[in-house]
Amino acid sequence: MPEVILHHYETSPFGTAMRLALGLKGISWKSVDAPMIAPKPDLSALTSGYERIPVLQIGADIYCDTDCITDALEAYKPEPSLYPEPLGRSGKLIAFWSGSSWFMPAVGTALGTDPSVVSEEFWNDRKTRFGMNPKTFLPAVPHLTAQFHAGAAKLETALADGRDFISGDSAGHADFALWVNIHFVRFAGIVAADFNPVIEAWYGRIEAIGHGSFEEWIGEQAIEHAKQHDPINECSVQTNSGFSKGQQVTIKTDSPDPAIVTGALVGLDDSRISISHTSDATGEVHVHFPRLGQVLMPV
């Protein structure tokens, strides 16, 4: 039976959000610790070159980006849902805001104005992949910190009616995406991270969910596991998309990240792009990306 494997590292905010998702769903999983900075050869072998964290692997199906990962987890184990009512799937929109507009303010607040807080290798990696040039990023930290606290104020207002979670009585993806930004700032400890009691109580409820039951694996085990399985996610290419099944394509994130993934297109719709990639190490794998935020091009 295919294992559920999360490729991540401990301090990754997005990785932490997906660990909480696994904990909420009660899924037993394998934990593969990936490097914080490139190169990431074991991960790249599975994804055909994509090296952002986290990546979810279920057998020979590889899911990149939290948007794609959460959909895969919902399909794998629908209950409890990451999108509880009454908010439902609109929770994705909140998670998207938290992971985009509110995320970089959290990063700036967490890193502070001292470039020595992290290594030169870290800065070089983030400059290449995310455009985080310390010469321009660090002077913007006071502005980013103000933006972070403005976002926290909006979270406080959303919780002020007494609800336990963003969606009401049950936690979900929206909560996890918001929680990790506060957790990231608090973990760094550079600025005071004491919040309103409403946020503190919510923070504790999320923290109590935990990360579920998992076993430590290494990258070689995950690669071998992929080779022992066939992709099982059903894919089809949307008609009138301008692409055809089996066509060679490239995928690149809509960002400064130079990594380009190449493979045979096996699935395409408004939600997902899926390619087939084969190597001696992994056998055939299907690598899945969200449609939003990816640049898809014919070879």
N, C-alpha and C positions, 0 to 999 in steps of 0.2 A: 504493500500500500504506500502511495506517495507520502512523504513526510512534509510537514509545514516548517519551512526554514526561513529565518529572518537574518539577513546580512545587515549589520549595523555596527555602531560603536556606542559606548555608554553615554557619552556627553552629547550625542546628536539629538537636537530637539525633535526632529521629525521621526527619528528612530524611537525616541521615548514615546511619542504619540502612538506609534504602531505597537509598541510593547503593551501599552495600556489597552489598545483595541484587542489584542490577543488575550489579555487578562480578563477583560469584560466578557468576551465570548467563551472563556474557559477552554481554549484550544491548547493542547499540549504541543510544544514546538521546539525546534532545534535552534540554538543561538550560535551564529558564526560572527566572530569579531573581525571587522574589516578595518584597515588602516584609516586614520583620519584624513590623510593627504595622499594624493596620487604619487606613485603608481599603485594600483590595486589589482595585481595579475589574476588572482583567483576569481574575483568578482567579474573582471573584464572577460574572462574565459566564458562565463555563463551568459553575459549580457551582450557580447560582441563589441564591447568597448565602452558602454555606459558605466560610470563609476560614482554616481551620486548615491547617497545613503538616505533612506534604507531601500533595500530590494527584498522582495518576498519571493521565495521559491517553493513551489508545490510540485514535487517530482521534477519533470522536465519543462514545466511552465514557469517562466520568470516574469515577475511583475515589477515594473519600475515606476517610481513616484507614488506618493501616498494616495493620490486620487485613484490610481489603478489598483493599489494594494487594498484599499478599503472595499472596493467593488469585489475583488477576489475573495476577501474574507466574508463578505455578505453572502456570496454564492456558496462558499465552502460550508458555512454554518450560519443560516439566516437568523437564528435566535440565540441570544438577545440581539436585536438589531443595533447597528451603529447609528441608526437614524430613527429614533423613537418618535412616536406621535406625541403631541400634535405638530411638532416642527417637521418631522419626516425628512425627506430628501433635501429640503431647503437648508438643512444643517450643513450640507456640502458648501453652500455659498458662504456661510460663516467661517467654516474651516479654510476656505480659499482666501478670504480676507485676512484671517489671522496668519496664514502662511505666506502671504505676499505683502500687503500694505503694512501690517503690524509686525512682521517678522524682523525686518532690517532695523527698525527702532529698538527691538529687543536685543539684537546682536550688538548694536552700538552701545546700548546701556550696559550690556554684560561685559564688553571688552574695555570700556572706559577709554581714556585718552592716552594711556601708556602703551606704546607698541611692544614693549618687552613682556607684556602679560602673556603673549603667545610667541611662538618661535618665528624666526625669519622664514622658515620653510612653510609654515602655516600661511603667512602673508603672501608669499609667492604663489602658493596653490590657490588661495581665494582670489587673488588678483587675476590670475589666468582664467579661473572657472566662473567667478561671479562678478568680476570687475571691481573688487574691493581693494583699491589702491590706498595704502595707508596714508599717503601724502594728501589725499583728498578726503578719505573716509574719516580719519581721526579728528580733523578740525570740525567735522559735522556732528561729532558725538553730542555736544550740548543740545543741538536741535533734535537729534534722534532720541535723546533721553526725554526731552519734553514731549515728543510724539508718543513715546512708549507710555508715559504716565497719562497722557490724554486718552490713549486706548484703554488703559486700565480703568479710567473713570467711566468709560462707556460700558465696560464689563460690569462695574459696580452698579450702574444704573439698571442694566438688564436683570441683575439678580436681586434688586432692591424690593421686588414685590413678594419675596419670601420663597420663591421656587428653589428647589434643591439643585437643579441643573439647568442648563440653558434651555433644554427642551421641556422642562417641567419636572416630572418625577424620576426620569431615567437619564443616565449619562449616555453620551454618544460621541461621535467624531468631532462635532463642534466643540464640546467641552475639552477634549484632549488637545485639539489644535490651539485653543486659547490657553489652556493650562501650561503647556510646555514653554510658552514665551515667558510667563511669570517664573516658572521653574528655572529656566535658563539664566535669567537675571539673578534670581536668588542663589543659584548654584555658584555663580561667579563671585558673588559677595563683594563686588567693587562699590556698589552704591547701596544705600539702605533699601531693603526690600520688604518693609512692613506695610501691609495693606489694610484697608478697611475691614472690620470684622466680618462683613458679608462675604468678601472675597476670601478671607482666611478660612471661613467655615466651608465654603465651596471647594477651596484648594484641598482641604483635608479630606473631604468626601471623595474627590478624584484620586488622591494619593492612596487612599485605602483600597482602591480597586486592585492595585498591584499588577504584576506582569504574568501571573499564571504559572503554570508548570512548564519548565524548559530544561533542556540538556545542552551542555556545551559541545559544539562540534568545531572542526577546523575546515578551512576552505576545501582541502582535498577530499574530505568526506562528502561535502555538498556537490562537488563536481562529479564524483563517482556515483552519487545517488541519482543525479540527472541522467547519467549514461545508462543506468539500470532501468530507466522508465521511458515511456513514450509521451509526448505532449498529449493532453486529453482535453484541453480547453477548445471548445468548438468555435471555429472562426469562419467568417465569410466576408467577401469584399462587396461593399455597397454598390449597387448599380448606379451608373451615371456619376461616379466619383472621380472619373478621369484616370483611374488606376485599374489594373486587372490582377487577378490572383496569380501568384507565381512570379510577378514582375520584380526585378531587382530594384531596390529602393534604398535611400539613405534617410536616416532620422537624426535630427540634431535638436537639442533644446533651444528654445527661443531666448537665448542668453549669450553672454560672452564665452561660455564653455565651448572649447574647440572640439570636444569629443564627437565623433560621427559614427553611428551604428549603420552597418550595411547588412542586408539580408533579402530573402525572397518574401514578398508581401503575401500573407495568408489571411489577414483580417483587417477590415477597415470600415468604420462607421463614425457617427458623430461623437462617440464616447471613447473609442479605442483604436489604436494601430497595433497590429501584430505581425511580426516577421518570423520566418524560420531561419535558424542559424545552425550549421553543422560543423563540428570539429572532431578530431580524433579523441580529444580529451573528454568531451561532453556528450558525443553523439548528437542527435537532433534535439534542439530545444526550440520552443516558441517563446519569443521575448515580446512582452506586452507593454505598451505605453499609453498614457492618456492622449486623446486627440488634442485637447487644449494644452497649448504651451509647447508643442512640438512642430518642427519644420520638416515636412515630408516631401521628398524630392525623388524623381526617377533617376536611375543611374544613367 
